[in-house]
């Protein structure tokens, strides 16, 4: 799209996911990709039936398509608000209730998670905010991800995970870094 999607509202949803077999791979109750701004998600209940990999998952996307991947610009969600989110019965091996990969200026207020691996996972993603979308994303994202009122129980991993750095060998920017 020539501009980011914006002003999306997800309210008062109850989602039950019962995926089996090959459908489990990449299974998200709500998937968000690329440049999204001003998203509001509130009063959402997600039941993963013991197999769900991710309740709500966001990942950055491509804004441009230059032939050389390291010249591409990336789009990053910002100004997203998640309020009163309940996620239960995810996969104990890998279930993430809310994942924000490559997002900035986001608020999570009221996340209640029962059963899974992580309640929240946030990291820059392989884009590492390198060459953000000119005119749509901030040149140097300074906005924070704020977490408030998080309740997590019966998890098999760490409740809240922030990863600020990543290795580059498997990402699209690998050619820019010495091994």
VMD Tcl script that builds the backbone (N, CA, C; Angstrom):
set m [mol new atoms 537]
animate dup $m
set s [atomselect $m all]
$s set {name element resname resid chain x y z} {
  {N N UNK 1 A 0.837 -1.185 0.000}
  {CA C UNK 1 A 0.000 0.000 0.000}
  {C C UNK 1 A 0.878 1.243 0.000}
  {N N UNK 2 A 0.444 2.331 -0.597}
  {CA C UNK 2 A 1.250 3.548 -0.608}
  {C C UNK 2 A 1.301 4.236 0.758}
  {N N UNK 3 A 0.378 3.931 1.639}
  {CA C UNK 3 A 0.388 4.470 2.998}
  {C C UNK 3 A 0.082 3.341 3.971}
  {N N UNK 4 A 0.337 3.605 5.239}
  {CA C UNK 4 A 0.053 2.597 6.251}
  {C C UNK 4 A -1.450 2.464 6.482}
  {N N UNK 5 A -1.866 1.261 6.871}
  {CA C UNK 5 A -3.247 1.082 7.292}
  {C C UNK 5 A -3.388 1.751 8.649}
  {N N UNK 6 A -4.524 2.368 8.896}
  {CA C UNK 6 A -4.671 3.056 10.170}
  {C C UNK 6 A -6.081 3.044 10.692}
  {N N UNK 7 A -6.170 3.410 11.959}
  {CA C UNK 7 A -7.451 3.550 12.641}
  {C C UNK 7 A -8.278 2.260 12.620}
  {N N UNK 8 A -7.610 1.149 12.899}
  {CA C UNK 8 A -8.270 -0.151 12.958}
  {C C UNK 8 A -8.742 -0.395 14.386}
  {N N UNK 9 A -9.957 -0.895 14.535}
  {CA C UNK 9 A -10.505 -1.174 15.866}
  {C C UNK 9 A -10.954 -2.621 15.942}
  {N N UNK 10 A -10.443 -3.317 16.952}
  {CA C UNK 10 A -10.865 -4.680 17.264}
  {C C UNK 10 A -11.440 -4.627 18.669}
  {N N UNK 11 A -12.738 -4.808 18.805}
  {CA C UNK 11 A -13.377 -4.653 20.106}
  {C C UNK 11 A -14.345 -5.800 20.367}
  {N N UNK 12 A -14.389 -6.214 21.644}
  {CA C UNK 12 A -15.391 -7.169 22.123}
  {C C UNK 12 A -15.434 -8.445 21.281}
  {N N UNK 13 A -14.271 -9.086 21.148}
  {CA C UNK 13 A -14.166 -10.321 20.381}
  {C C UNK 13 A -13.942 -11.499 21.318}
  {N N UNK 14 A -14.501 -12.643 20.970}
  {CA C UNK 14 A -14.240 -13.898 21.668}
  {C C UNK 14 A -13.855 -14.892 20.583}
  {N N UNK 15 A -12.590 -15.334 20.614}
  {CA C UNK 15 A -12.055 -16.200 19.564}
  {C C UNK 15 A -11.639 -17.526 20.192}
  {N N UNK 16 A -12.092 -18.629 19.602}
  {CA C UNK 16 A -11.671 -19.962 20.019}
  {C C UNK 16 A -10.987 -20.608 18.822}
  {N N UNK 17 A -9.726 -21.018 19.022}
  {CA C UNK 17 A -8.945 -21.634 17.949}
  {C C UNK 17 A -8.779 -23.111 18.270}
  {N N UNK 18 A -9.166 -23.974 17.320}
  {CA C UNK 18 A -9.044 -25.428 17.504}
  {C C UNK 18 A -8.321 -26.032 16.312}
  {N N UNK 19 A -7.154 -25.504 15.991}
  {CA C UNK 19 A -6.393 -26.022 14.859}
  {C C UNK 19 A -5.716 -27.333 15.211}
  {N N UNK 20 A -5.604 -28.212 14.213}
  {CA C UNK 20 A -4.929 -29.492 14.395}
  {C C UNK 20 A -4.043 -29.758 13.188}
  {N N UNK 21 A -3.169 -30.746 13.298}
  {CA C UNK 21 A -2.325 -31.156 12.182}
  {C C UNK 21 A -1.488 -30.034 11.611}
  {N N UNK 22 A -1.419 -29.949 10.292}
  {CA C UNK 22 A -0.598 -28.945 9.611}
  {C C UNK 22 A -1.097 -27.523 9.865}
  {N N UNK 23 A -2.357 -27.355 10.257}
  {CA C UNK 23 A -2.904 -26.018 10.515}
  {C C UNK 23 A -2.293 -25.351 11.748}
  {N N UNK 24 A -1.643 -26.127 12.604}
  {CA C UNK 24 A -1.057 -25.556 13.813}
  {C C UNK 24 A 0.123 -24.655 13.489}
  {N N UNK 25 A 0.935 -25.005 12.488}
  {CA C UNK 25 A 2.125 -24.233 12.136}
  {C C UNK 25 A 1.734 -22.796 11.796}
  {N N UNK 26 A 2.290 -21.845 12.512}
  {CA C UNK 26 A 2.004 -20.438 12.262}
  {C C UNK 26 A 0.643 -19.983 12.720}
  {N N UNK 27 A 0.022 -20.715 13.601}
  {CA C UNK 27 A -1.336 -20.420 14.030}
  {C C UNK 27 A -1.397 -19.214 14.972}
  {N N UNK 28 A -2.143 -18.199 14.567}
  {CA C UNK 28 A -2.383 -16.999 15.371}
  {C C UNK 28 A -3.889 -16.750 15.425}
  {N N UNK 29 A -4.380 -16.305 16.559}
  {CA C UNK 29 A -5.786 -15.902 16.611}
  {C C UNK 29 A -5.963 -14.587 15.865}
  {N N UNK 30 A -5.041 -13.652 16.075}
  {CA C UNK 30 A -5.053 -12.367 15.362}
  {C C UNK 30 A -3.636 -12.113 14.867}
  {N N UNK 31 A -3.472 -11.964 13.563}
  {CA C UNK 31 A -2.170 -11.683 12.965}
  {C C UNK 31 A -2.175 -10.291 12.355}
  {N N UNK 32 A -1.115 -9.537 12.619}
  {CA C UNK 32 A -0.996 -8.171 12.115}
  {C C UNK 32 A 0.370 -8.073 11.442}
  {N N UNK 33 A 0.420 -7.533 10.236}
  {CA C UNK 33 A 1.674 -7.484 9.502}
  {C C UNK 33 A 1.870 -6.117 8.871}
  {N N UNK 34 A 3.088 -5.606 8.965}
  {CA C UNK 34 A 3.475 -4.397 8.259}
  {C C UNK 34 A 3.088 -3.114 8.957}
  {N N UNK 35 A 3.087 -2.043 8.182}
  {CA C UNK 35 A 2.845 -0.715 8.718}
  {C C UNK 35 A 1.399 -0.496 9.093}
  {N N UNK 36 A 1.141 -0.518 10.369}
  {CA C UNK 36 A -0.192 -0.274 10.905}
  {C C UNK 36 A -0.046 0.850 11.913}
  {N N UNK 37 A -0.966 1.788 11.899}
  {CA C UNK 37 A -0.910 2.845 12.907}
  {C C UNK 37 A -2.290 3.066 13.507}
  {N N UNK 38 A -2.281 3.467 14.765}
  {CA C UNK 38 A -3.509 3.797 15.486}
  {C C UNK 38 A -4.482 2.622 15.577}
  {N N UNK 39 A -3.958 1.440 15.887}
  {CA C UNK 39 A -4.800 0.265 16.087}
  {C C UNK 39 A -5.259 0.228 17.540}
  {N N UNK 40 A -6.526 -0.075 17.761}
  {CA C UNK 40 A -7.079 -0.240 19.106}
  {C C UNK 40 A -7.638 -1.651 19.189}
  {N N UNK 41 A -7.152 -2.421 20.178}
  {CA C UNK 41 A -7.666 -3.770 20.432}
  {C C UNK 41 A -8.074 -3.812 21.896}
  {N N UNK 42 A -9.374 -4.033 22.161}
  {CA C UNK 42 A -9.808 -4.037 23.555}
  {C C UNK 42 A -10.933 -5.038 23.775}
  {N N UNK 43 A -10.955 -5.546 25.001}
  {CA C UNK 43 A -11.974 -6.516 25.414}
  {C C UNK 43 A -11.988 -7.733 24.483}
  {N N UNK 44 A -10.836 -8.399 24.413}
  {CA C UNK 44 A -10.688 -9.561 23.546}
  {C C UNK 44 A -10.357 -10.775 24.405}
  {N N UNK 45 A -11.072 -11.870 24.177}
  {CA C UNK 45 A -10.811 -13.142 24.852}
  {C C UNK 45 A -10.420 -14.146 23.775}
  {N N UNK 46 A -9.273 -14.804 23.974}
  {CA C UNK 46 A -8.781 -15.808 23.028}
  {C C UNK 46 A -8.540 -17.101 23.786}
  {N N UNK 47 A -9.148 -18.182 23.297}
  {CA C UNK 47 A -8.941 -19.520 23.867}
  {C C UNK 47 A -8.236 -20.352 22.810}
  {N N UNK 48 A -7.018 -20.800 23.115}
  {CA C UNK 48 A -6.208 -21.529 22.149}
  {C C UNK 48 A -6.384 -23.028 22.148}
  {N N UNK 49 A -7.266 -23.558 22.950}
  {CA C UNK 49 A -7.577 -24.995 22.978}
  {C C UNK 49 A -6.337 -25.880 23.133}
  {N N UNK 50 A -5.296 -25.357 23.758}
  {CA C UNK 50 A -4.089 -26.135 24.029}
  {C C UNK 50 A -3.089 -26.234 22.898}
  {N N UNK 51 A -3.389 -25.656 21.720}
  {CA C UNK 51 A -2.473 -25.779 20.578}
  {C C UNK 51 A -2.029 -24.441 19.997}
  {N N UNK 52 A -2.663 -23.357 20.363}
  {CA C UNK 52 A -2.394 -22.054 19.735}
  {C C UNK 52 A -0.960 -21.599 19.969}
  {N N UNK 53 A -0.287 -21.164 18.887}
  {CA C UNK 53 A 1.080 -20.668 18.988}
  {C C UNK 53 A 1.132 -19.205 19.398}
  {N N UNK 54 A 0.149 -18.420 19.009}
  {CA C UNK 54 A 0.176 -16.997 19.328}
  {C C UNK 54 A -1.245 -16.447 19.385}
  {N N UNK 55 A -1.526 -15.713 20.452}
  {CA C UNK 55 A -2.823 -15.062 20.570}
  {C C UNK 55 A -2.925 -13.899 19.602}
  {N N UNK 56 A -2.101 -12.888 19.840}
  {CA C UNK 56 A -2.018 -11.724 18.947}
  {C C UNK 56 A -0.548 -11.561 18.596}
  {N N UNK 57 A -0.252 -11.533 17.298}
  {CA C UNK 57 A 1.142 -11.449 16.869}
  {C C UNK 57 A 1.283 -10.386 15.793}
  {N N UNK 58 A 2.219 -9.450 16.012}
  {CA C UNK 58 A 2.536 -8.414 15.024}
  {C C UNK 58 A 3.980 -8.573 14.588}
  {N N UNK 59 A 4.233 -8.388 13.281}
  {CA C UNK 59 A 5.599 -8.344 12.772}
  {C C UNK 59 A 5.706 -7.279 11.703}
  {N N UNK 60 A 6.857 -6.585 11.664}
  {CA C UNK 60 A 7.120 -5.543 10.668}
  {C C UNK 60 A 6.964 -6.120 9.269}
  {N N UNK 61 A 6.891 -5.260 8.257}
  {CA C UNK 61 A 6.768 -5.718 6.876}
  {C C UNK 61 A 7.566 -4.834 5.939}
  {N N UNK 62 A 7.550 -5.175 4.674}
  {CA C UNK 62 A 8.263 -4.402 3.656}
  {C C UNK 62 A 7.406 -3.233 3.191}
  {N N UNK 63 A 8.022 -2.074 3.031}
  {CA C UNK 63 A 7.325 -0.915 2.480}
  {C C UNK 63 A 7.714 -0.707 1.021}
  {N N UNK 64 A 8.936 -1.093 0.665}
  {CA C UNK 64 A 9.418 -0.946 -0.712}
  {C C UNK 64 A 9.997 -2.282 -1.167}
  {N N UNK 65 A 10.308 -2.388 -2.448}
  {CA C UNK 65 A 10.738 -3.684 -2.990}
  {C C UNK 65 A 11.960 -3.547 -3.899}
  {N N UNK 66 A 13.013 -2.895 -3.421}
  {CA C UNK 66 A 14.236 -2.771 -4.208}
  {C C UNK 66 A 14.843 -4.153 -4.468}
  {N N UNK 67 A 15.565 -4.300 -5.562}
  {CA C UNK 67 A 16.177 -5.582 -5.925}
  {C C UNK 67 A 17.179 -6.045 -4.866}
  {N N UNK 68 A 17.914 -5.120 -4.267}
  {CA C UNK 68 A 18.858 -5.465 -3.205}
  {C C UNK 68 A 18.145 -5.329 -1.867}
  {N N UNK 69 A 17.975 -6.434 -1.148}
  {CA C UNK 69 A 17.209 -6.383 0.109}
  {C C UNK 69 A 17.698 -5.333 1.107}
  {N N UNK 70 A 19.000 -5.089 1.173}
  {CA C UNK 70 A 19.494 -4.119 2.151}
  {C C UNK 70 A 19.139 -2.678 1.793}
  {N N UNK 71 A 18.572 -2.434 0.618}
  {CA C UNK 71 A 18.123 -1.089 0.239}
  {C C UNK 71 A 16.633 -0.883 0.475}
  {N N UNK 72 A 15.939 -1.943 0.839}
  {CA C UNK 72 A 14.500 -1.847 1.071}
  {C C UNK 72 A 14.193 -1.069 2.343}
  {N N UNK 73 A 13.024 -0.441 2.344}
  {CA C UNK 73 A 12.534 0.229 3.546}
  {C C UNK 73 A 11.506 -0.685 4.209}
  {N N UNK 74 A 11.466 -0.626 5.528}
  {CA C UNK 74 A 10.561 -1.484 6.276}
  {C C UNK 74 A 9.477 -0.648 6.946}
  {N N UNK 75 A 8.302 -1.251 7.086}
  {CA C UNK 75 A 7.187 -0.558 7.730}
  {C C UNK 75 A 6.984 -1.140 9.128}
  {N N UNK 76 A 6.746 -0.269 10.081}
  {CA C UNK 76 A 6.658 -0.663 11.487}
  {C C UNK 76 A 5.393 -0.093 12.121}
  {N N UNK 77 A 4.665 -0.951 12.811}
  {CA C UNK 77 A 3.448 -0.500 13.488}
  {C C UNK 77 A 3.809 0.467 14.603}
  {N N UNK 78 A 2.938 1.431 14.795}
  {CA C UNK 78 A 3.109 2.366 15.908}
  {C C UNK 78 A 1.747 2.901 16.336}
  {N N UNK 79 A 1.729 3.422 17.555}
  {CA C UNK 79 A 0.495 3.943 18.160}
  {C C UNK 79 A -0.590 2.861 18.225}
  {N N UNK 80 A -0.198 1.689 18.720}
  {CA C UNK 80 A -1.170 0.616 18.925}
  {C C UNK 80 A -1.470 0.515 20.418}
  {N N UNK 81 A -2.731 0.227 20.740}
  {CA C UNK 81 A -3.150 0.100 22.147}
  {C C UNK 81 A -3.926 -1.205 22.325}
  {N N UNK 82 A -3.473 -2.011 23.280}
  {CA C UNK 82 A -4.111 -3.284 23.608}
  {C C UNK 82 A -4.611 -3.188 25.040}
  {N N UNK 83 A -5.927 -3.292 25.242}
  {CA C UNK 83 A -6.527 -3.119 26.562}
  {C C UNK 83 A -7.468 -4.281 26.865}
  {N N UNK 84 A -7.336 -4.821 28.072}
  {CA C UNK 84 A -8.219 -5.886 28.552}
  {C C UNK 84 A -8.215 -7.088 27.596}
  {N N UNK 85 A -7.039 -7.689 27.463}
  {CA C UNK 85 A -6.846 -8.849 26.595}
  {C C UNK 85 A -6.679 -10.082 27.480}
  {N N UNK 86 A -7.458 -11.121 27.221}
  {CA C UNK 86 A -7.359 -12.387 27.960}
  {C C UNK 86 A -6.993 -13.473 26.957}
  {N N UNK 87 A -5.888 -14.176 27.239}
  {CA C UNK 87 A -5.459 -15.274 26.377}
  {C C UNK 87 A -5.238 -16.493 27.267}
  {N N UNK 88 A -5.876 -17.611 26.891}
  {CA C UNK 88 A -5.759 -18.812 27.724}
  {C C UNK 88 A -5.629 -20.053 26.853}
  {N N UNK 89 A -5.100 -21.111 27.472}
  {CA C UNK 89 A -5.003 -22.421 26.827}
  {C C UNK 89 A -4.185 -22.420 25.540}
  {N N UNK 90 A -3.013 -21.778 25.585}
  {CA C UNK 90 A -2.103 -21.836 24.437}
  {C C UNK 90 A -1.203 -23.061 24.555}
  {N N UNK 91 A -0.391 -23.288 23.549}
  {CA C UNK 91 A 0.608 -24.350 23.580}
  {C C UNK 91 A 1.611 -24.067 24.696}
  {N N UNK 92 A 1.862 -25.047 25.564}
  {CA C UNK 92 A 2.869 -24.888 26.615}
  {C C UNK 92 A 4.277 -24.823 26.034}
  {N N UNK 93 A 4.492 -25.452 24.905}
  {CA C UNK 93 A 5.821 -25.491 24.306}
  {C C UNK 93 A 6.217 -24.174 23.655}
  {N N UNK 94 A 5.255 -23.456 23.069}
  {CA C UNK 94 A 5.630 -22.263 22.314}
  {C C UNK 94 A 4.604 -21.136 22.324}
  {N N UNK 95 A 3.546 -21.218 23.083}
  {CA C UNK 95 A 2.476 -20.220 23.043}
  {C C UNK 95 A 2.883 -18.849 23.552}
  {N N UNK 96 A 2.656 -17.825 22.737}
  {CA C UNK 96 A 2.925 -16.430 23.086}
  {C C UNK 96 A 1.593 -15.688 23.045}
  {N N UNK 97 A 1.185 -15.099 24.153}
  {CA C UNK 97 A -0.103 -14.412 24.186}
  {C C UNK 97 A -0.095 -13.169 23.310}
  {N N UNK 98 A 0.932 -12.320 23.442}
  {CA C UNK 98 A 1.029 -11.084 22.665}
  {C C UNK 98 A 2.473 -10.875 22.254}
  {N N UNK 99 A 2.717 -10.840 20.946}
  {CA C UNK 99 A 4.063 -10.613 20.423}
  {C C UNK 99 A 4.093 -9.377 19.549}
  {N N UNK 100 A 5.028 -8.482 19.835}
  {CA C UNK 100 A 5.210 -7.272 19.028}
  {C C UNK 100 A 6.644 -7.259 18.510}
  {N N UNK 101 A 6.799 -7.510 17.223}
  {CA C UNK 101 A 8.116 -7.619 16.605}
  {C C UNK 101 A 8.295 -6.452 15.635}
  {N N UNK 102 A 9.152 -5.509 15.995}
  {CA C UNK 102 A 9.395 -4.360 15.135}
  {C C UNK 102 A 8.349 -3.272 15.256}
  {N N UNK 103 A 7.703 -3.166 16.405}
  {CA C UNK 103 A 6.697 -2.116 16.646}
  {C C UNK 103 A 7.263 -1.099 17.636}
  {N N UNK 104 A 6.681 0.072 17.651}
  {CA C UNK 104 A 7.086 1.087 18.623}
  {C C UNK 104 A 5.874 1.944 18.998}
  {N N UNK 105 A 6.014 2.675 20.096}
  {CA C UNK 105 A 4.940 3.529 20.619}
  {C C UNK 105 A 3.644 2.728 20.800}
  {N N UNK 106 A 3.732 1.664 21.585}
  {CA C UNK 106 A 2.577 0.799 21.834}
  {C C UNK 106 A 2.290 0.726 23.329}
  {N N UNK 107 A 1.019 0.563 23.675}
  {CA C UNK 107 A 0.580 0.447 25.065}
  {C C UNK 107 A -0.175 -0.861 25.231}
  {N N UNK 108 A 0.215 -1.624 26.254}
  {CA C UNK 108 A -0.521 -2.833 26.637}
  {C C UNK 108 A -0.970 -2.594 28.073}
  {N N UNK 109 A -2.264 -2.539 28.289}
  {CA C UNK 109 A -2.801 -2.276 29.626}
  {C C UNK 109 A -3.910 -3.288 29.908}
  {N N UNK 110 A -3.565 -4.283 30.727}
  {CA C UNK 110 A -4.539 -5.316 31.061}
  {C C UNK 110 A -4.393 -6.531 30.185}
  {N N UNK 111 A -3.324 -7.292 30.399}
  {CA C UNK 111 A -3.104 -8.548 29.680}
  {C C UNK 111 A -3.140 -9.661 30.715}
  {N N UNK 112 A -4.086 -10.584 30.579}
  {CA C UNK 112 A -4.233 -11.700 31.510}
  {C C UNK 112 A -4.023 -12.989 30.722}
  {N N UNK 113 A -3.002 -13.763 31.140}
  {CA C UNK 113 A -2.616 -14.960 30.393}
  {C C UNK 113 A -2.605 -16.163 31.319}
  {N N UNK 114 A -3.239 -17.232 30.889}
  {CA C UNK 114 A -3.240 -18.499 31.622}
  {C C UNK 114 A -2.869 -19.615 30.655}
  {N N UNK 115 A -1.780 -20.278 30.907}
  {CA C UNK 115 A -1.269 -21.426 30.170}
  {C C UNK 115 A -0.674 -21.024 28.821}
  {N N UNK 116 A 0.601 -21.313 28.678}
  {CA C UNK 116 A 1.362 -21.018 27.476}
  {C C UNK 116 A 2.827 -20.926 27.842}
  {N N UNK 117 A 3.628 -20.357 26.969}
  {CA C UNK 117 A 5.052 -20.184 27.259}
  {C C UNK 117 A 5.369 -18.775 27.733}
  {N N UNK 118 A 4.947 -17.748 26.972}
  {CA C UNK 118 A 5.236 -16.356 27.308}
  {C C UNK 118 A 3.941 -15.530 27.278}
  {N N UNK 119 A 3.826 -14.594 28.191}
  {CA C UNK 119 A 2.698 -13.665 28.151}
  {C C UNK 119 A 2.952 -12.573 27.109}
  {N N UNK 120 A 4.185 -12.037 27.100}
  {CA C UNK 120 A 4.526 -10.960 26.162}
  {C C UNK 120 A 5.923 -11.191 25.621}
  {N N UNK 121 A 6.084 -10.950 24.309}
  {CA C UNK 121 A 7.386 -11.040 23.658}
  {C C UNK 121 A 7.548 -9.813 22.777}
  {N N UNK 122 A 8.601 -9.050 23.005}
  {CA C UNK 122 A 8.861 -7.863 22.198}
  {C C UNK 122 A 10.318 -7.813 21.779}
  {N N UNK 123 A 10.557 -7.593 20.477}
  {CA C UNK 123 A 11.924 -7.428 19.991}
  {C C UNK 123 A 11.910 -6.692 18.655}
  {N N UNK 124 A 13.065 -6.188 18.197}
  {CA C UNK 124 A 13.075 -5.369 16.984}
  {C C UNK 124 A 12.852 -6.146 15.698}
  {N N UNK 125 A 13.044 -7.444 15.708}
  {CA C UNK 125 A 12.908 -8.229 14.483}
  {C C UNK 125 A 14.131 -8.075 13.613}
  {N N UNK 126 A 14.187 -8.839 12.524}
  {CA C UNK 126 A 15.377 -8.805 11.684}
  {C C UNK 126 A 15.576 -7.451 11.004}
  {N N UNK 127 A 14.561 -6.600 10.946}
  {CA C UNK 127 A 14.715 -5.272 10.350}
  {C C UNK 127 A 15.549 -4.359 11.239}
  {N N UNK 128 A 15.503 -4.582 12.533}
  {CA C UNK 128 A 16.267 -3.799 13.517}
  {C C UNK 128 A 16.108 -2.291 13.304}
  {N N UNK 129 A 14.954 -1.872 12.772}
  {CA C UNK 129 A 14.654 -0.467 12.483}
  {C C UNK 129 A 15.676 0.170 11.540}
  {N N UNK 130 A 16.276 -0.653 10.694}
  {CA C UNK 130 A 17.216 -0.181 9.682}
  {C C UNK 130 A 16.404 0.247 8.466}
  {N N UNK 131 A 16.576 1.462 8.020}
  {CA C UNK 131 A 15.862 2.034 6.876}
  {C C UNK 131 A 14.342 1.982 7.034}
  {N N UNK 132 A 13.812 2.603 8.120}
  {CA C UNK 132 A 12.346 2.644 8.258}
  {C C UNK 132 A 11.732 3.471 7.125}
  {N N UNK 133 A 10.506 3.200 6.842}
  {CA C UNK 133 A 9.762 3.773 5.732}
  {C C UNK 133 A 9.747 5.299 5.799}
  {N N UNK 134 A 10.389 5.937 4.842}
  {CA C UNK 134 A 10.483 7.390 4.799}
  {C C UNK 134 A 9.094 8.007 4.654}
  {N N UNK 135 A 8.786 8.937 5.538}
  {CA C UNK 135 A 7.510 9.630 5.493}
  {C C UNK 135 A 6.388 8.941 6.254}
  {N N UNK 136 A 6.586 7.688 6.631}
  {CA C UNK 136 A 5.529 6.970 7.350}
  {C C UNK 136 A 5.970 6.589 8.758}
  {N N UNK 137 A 7.216 6.133 8.899}
  {CA C UNK 137 A 7.753 5.768 10.208}
  {C C UNK 137 A 8.710 6.851 10.681}
  {N N UNK 138 A 8.883 6.941 11.983}
  {CA C UNK 138 A 9.861 7.868 12.530}
  {C C UNK 138 A 11.239 7.418 12.078}
  {N N UNK 139 A 12.122 8.373 11.776}
  {CA C UNK 139 A 13.467 8.037 11.324}
  {C C UNK 139 A 14.212 7.217 12.365}
  {N N UNK 140 A 14.101 7.596 13.608}
  {CA C UNK 140 A 14.733 6.844 14.695}
  {C C UNK 140 A 13.681 6.645 15.775}
  {N N UNK 141 A 12.987 5.508 15.759}
  {CA C UNK 141 A 11.898 5.302 16.717}
  {C C UNK 141 A 12.359 5.485 18.154}
  {N N UNK 142 A 11.703 6.404 18.832}
  {CA C UNK 142 A 12.041 6.663 20.219}
  {C C UNK 142 A 10.897 6.267 21.137}
  {N N UNK 143 A 9.778 5.949 20.546}
  {CA C UNK 143 A 8.619 5.581 21.341}
  {C C UNK 143 A 8.822 4.254 22.041}
  {N N UNK 144 A 8.242 4.143 23.188}
  {CA C UNK 144 A 8.404 2.945 24.009}
  {C C UNK 144 A 7.247 1.982 23.823}
  {N N UNK 145 A 7.469 0.773 24.280}
  {CA C UNK 145 A 6.382 -0.180 24.469}
  {C C UNK 145 A 6.131 -0.200 25.965}
  {N N UNK 146 A 4.933 0.163 26.361}
  {CA C UNK 146 A 4.586 0.256 27.776}
  {C C UNK 146 A 3.674 -0.902 28.150}
  {N N UNK 147 A 4.026 -1.584 29.230}
  {CA C UNK 147 A 3.214 -2.688 29.738}
  {C C UNK 147 A 2.677 -2.303 31.102}
  {N N UNK 148 A 1.375 -2.497 31.302}
  {CA C UNK 148 A 0.730 -2.242 32.595}
  {C C UNK 148 A -0.249 -3.365 32.894}
  {N N UNK 149 A -0.390 -3.671 34.155}
  {CA C UNK 149 A -1.405 -4.622 34.609}
  {C C UNK 149 A -1.339 -5.956 33.868}
  {N N UNK 150 A -0.184 -6.595 33.964}
  {CA C UNK 150 A 0.025 -7.892 33.343}
  {C C UNK 150 A -0.140 -8.976 34.418}
  {N N UNK 151 A -0.980 -9.959 34.154}
  {CA C UNK 151 A -1.162 -11.098 35.045}
  {C C UNK 151 A -0.886 -12.341 34.217}
  {N N UNK 152 A 0.085 -13.151 34.659}
  {CA C UNK 152 A 0.445 -14.348 33.914}
  {C C UNK 152 A 0.604 -15.515 34.877}
  {N N UNK 153 A 0.001 -16.650 34.523}
  {CA C UNK 153 A 0.113 -17.819 35.395}
  {C C UNK 153 A 0.152 -19.090 34.554}
  {N N UNK 154 A 0.742 -20.124 35.141}
  {CA C UNK 154 A 0.854 -21.437 34.502}
  {C C UNK 154 A 1.599 -21.372 33.176}
  {N N UNK 155 A 2.694 -20.601 33.144}
  {CA C UNK 155 A 3.518 -20.491 31.938}
  {C C UNK 155 A 4.711 -21.435 32.033}
  {N N UNK 156 A 5.173 -21.923 30.892}
  {CA C UNK 156 A 6.339 -22.798 30.865}
  {C C UNK 156 A 7.633 -22.036 30.614}
  {N N UNK 157 A 7.543 -20.746 30.314}
  {CA C UNK 157 A 8.731 -19.930 30.048}
  {C C UNK 157 A 8.684 -18.646 30.850}
  {N N UNK 158 A 9.369 -17.632 30.355}
  {CA C UNK 158 A 9.441 -16.327 30.990}
  {C C UNK 158 A 8.181 -15.530 30.668}
  {N N UNK 159 A 7.606 -14.875 31.660}
  {CA C UNK 159 A 6.347 -14.159 31.445}
  {C C UNK 159 A 6.505 -13.003 30.462}
  {N N UNK 160 A 7.472 -12.120 30.690}
  {CA C UNK 160 A 7.668 -10.946 29.834}
  {C C UNK 160 A 9.092 -10.995 29.281}
  {N N UNK 161 A 9.206 -10.999 27.949}
  {CA C UNK 161 A 10.508 -11.090 27.297}
  {C C UNK 161 A 10.689 -9.883 26.386}
  {N N UNK 162 A 11.760 -9.121 26.618}
  {CA C UNK 162 A 12.196 -8.072 25.707}
  {C C UNK 162 A 13.592 -8.448 25.234}
  {N N UNK 163 A 13.796 -8.511 23.941}
  {CA C UNK 163 A 15.106 -8.804 23.385}
  {C C UNK 163 A 15.529 -7.584 22.582}
  {N N UNK 164 A 16.554 -6.887 23.034}
  {CA C UNK 164 A 16.969 -5.650 22.384}
  {C C UNK 164 A 17.952 -5.830 21.255}
  {N N UNK 165 A 18.628 -6.963 21.194}
  {CA C UNK 165 A 19.622 -7.192 20.147}
  {C C UNK 165 A 19.441 -8.600 19.600}
  {N N UNK 166 A 19.821 -8.753 18.354}
  {CA C UNK 166 A 19.720 -10.057 17.718}
  {C C UNK 166 A 20.952 -10.282 16.863}
  {N N UNK 167 A 21.219 -11.520 16.525}
  {CA C UNK 167 A 22.305 -11.800 15.600}
  {C C UNK 167 A 21.794 -11.586 14.180}
  {N N UNK 168 A 22.688 -11.213 13.288}
  {CA C UNK 168 A 22.288 -10.881 11.923}
  {C C UNK 168 A 22.398 -11.997 10.904}
  {N N UNK 169 A 23.104 -13.107 11.152}
  {CA C UNK 169 A 23.336 -14.077 10.083}
  {C C UNK 169 A 22.099 -14.613 9.372}
  {N N UNK 170 A 20.985 -14.745 10.051}
  {CA C UNK 170 A 19.821 -15.322 9.379}
  {C C UNK 170 A 18.871 -14.278 8.821}
  {N N UNK 171 A 19.118 -13.005 9.053}
  {CA C UNK 171 A 18.223 -11.959 8.587}
  {C C UNK 171 A 18.574 -11.426 7.220}
  {N N UNK 172 A 17.722 -10.598 6.680}
  {CA C UNK 172 A 17.945 -10.053 5.344}
  {C C UNK 172 A 19.089 -9.057 5.310}
  {N N UNK 173 A 19.558 -8.586 6.482}
  {CA C UNK 173 A 20.672 -7.647 6.538}
  {C C UNK 173 A 22.017 -8.334 6.738}
  {N N UNK 174 A 22.062 -9.645 6.671}
  {CA C UNK 174 A 23.277 -10.398 6.973}
  {C C UNK 174 A 24.476 -9.969 6.129}
  {N N UNK 175 A 24.246 -9.547 4.891}
  {CA C UNK 175 A 25.369 -9.147 4.030}
  {C C UNK 175 A 26.030 -7.860 4.478}
  {N N UNK 176 A 25.403 -7.116 5.363}
  {CA C UNK 176 A 25.959 -5.844 5.831}
  {C C UNK 176 A 26.885 -5.991 7.024}
  {N N UNK 177 A 26.915 -7.173 7.626}
  {CA C UNK 177 A 27.672 -7.375 8.848}
  {C C UNK 177 A 28.721 -8.457 8.646}
  {N N UNK 178 A 29.901 -8.235 9.219}
  {CA C UNK 178 A 30.956 -9.259 9.173}
  {C C UNK 178 A 30.580 -10.399 10.094}
  {N N UNK 179 A 30.854 -11.602 9.680}
  {CA C UNK 179 A 30.538 -12.776 10.506}
  {C C UNK 179 A 31.542 -12.954 11.608}
}
mol reanalyze $m
mol bondsrecalc $m
mol representation Tube
mol addrep $m
